[in-house]
């Protein structure tokens, strides 16, 4: 992640140069070097031990990260279900085409594609449901 352009968690001002600040090695927050030195001199209870970011900000960042992860997992589940639907449709179309080409009353079923598509759909919806419960 790029430091320049980030907001300092202490003063909320934009960090304009790499030399003006850094990311905390403990919690990952972007801080101006001067702001970090001031905050470390008078830390509050529950603050980050390395950069003295208040606990409320740390909890807010953790909650935002958890939300981002849940949303990502939900999208992955929906993508998996959509891919499964595409595989299922391909299997059904293959069954129709191959059966028509075989002629003479023979039935050709693309069972691997059909079952694979169904299992992908189920797995996608299960993943989506799990991401909503966490």
N, C-alpha and C positions, 0 to 999 in steps of 0.2 A: 504494500500500500504506500502511496506517496504522501509524504509529510506536508509538503507545500500545498497550501489551500485548505488544510484541515483547521478546525477551530480548537483553540486551547480550551481544555475542560475547566480551567480555573477562571480565566478572564473572558472567555467566549470570543476572543478576537482571532482573526485569521493569522495563521503562521505563514509568513511571507518568504522565508528562506530556510534551507536545511540547517544552517548554522544557528538559527534563532531558537530551535527547540528539538524535540525528539519524541519517540514513542517510549512509554514506560516499559521496561523489561518484565515487570511483574504483571501488570493488568492490561497493557496495550494502549492506554489512553495517550492522545497527543497533547503535549504541553509545551509552553514556552519554557526555556531554561530558567529564566528569571522568576516566572510564576511558580515553577516547581520548587526552586530554592526557598522562596517565601513560604510556600505551603508546608514544606518539610520542616521548617523552623517552628511552625505552630500547628502541628497535625491535630485533626479532630479524631474522636473515638471511632473506631471501625474503618478509618480511612486506609487507603492503600499504603502499605509500609514503604514503598519505594518512591511514590510521587505525591502522596498525601491527598489523592482525589477523594472527596467525601463518599461515604458509604452509599448515599442515595443515588449518586451518579453511577457508581459501580453496579448497583442493583438494577437501575434503569437500563444500562448497557447489556447486562446479562439477560434481562427480560426481552429486550429487542432482538438479541441474538437467538433466543429460544423461539421467538415468533418467526424469525426468518427461516430457521431450520424446519419448523413445522410446515410452513408454506411451501418450502422447497420439496419436502417429502410428499406433500399432498399433490403437487404438480407432477412429481415423478410417478405417483400412482395413477394419475389420470393419463399420462403419456403411455404408460404400460398397458392400460386398459384399451386405449385407442389403437395401439400397435396390435394388440390381441384381436381387436375387431377386424383390422385389416387382414391379418393372417387367416382368421375365420372366413371372411368373405372370399379370400383367395382360394381357400380349400373348397368352399362350396362351388365357386365358379369352375375350379378344376374338376370337381366331381361331375358337374353338368356337362362340360366340354368333353371330358374323357369318356363318359358314358355314351354321349351322342356319337363320338368317333368310333367307339368299339362296336356299336351296332349289334344286331342280332339278339337283342334283349339282354345283353350283358351289362351289369352294374359295376362301375368302377368308382370306388370311394376314396377320396384323399383324406383318410382318417387321421393321419399324423398332423396335417395342417389344421384340420378342424379341431382336434383335441388340444393341439398346441395353442390355437387361438383362444379357445374357451379357458384354458388354464391361465393364459396371460391376462385375460379379462378379469378372472376371479382374483388373481394375485394383485392386479392393479387396484381393484376395489378394496381388497383387504388392506393394502398398504395405505390407501387414502383414508380408510376408516381409522386405522391405528394412529395416523398423524393427527387426526382430529381429537383423539382422546388424550393425547399426551399433554 
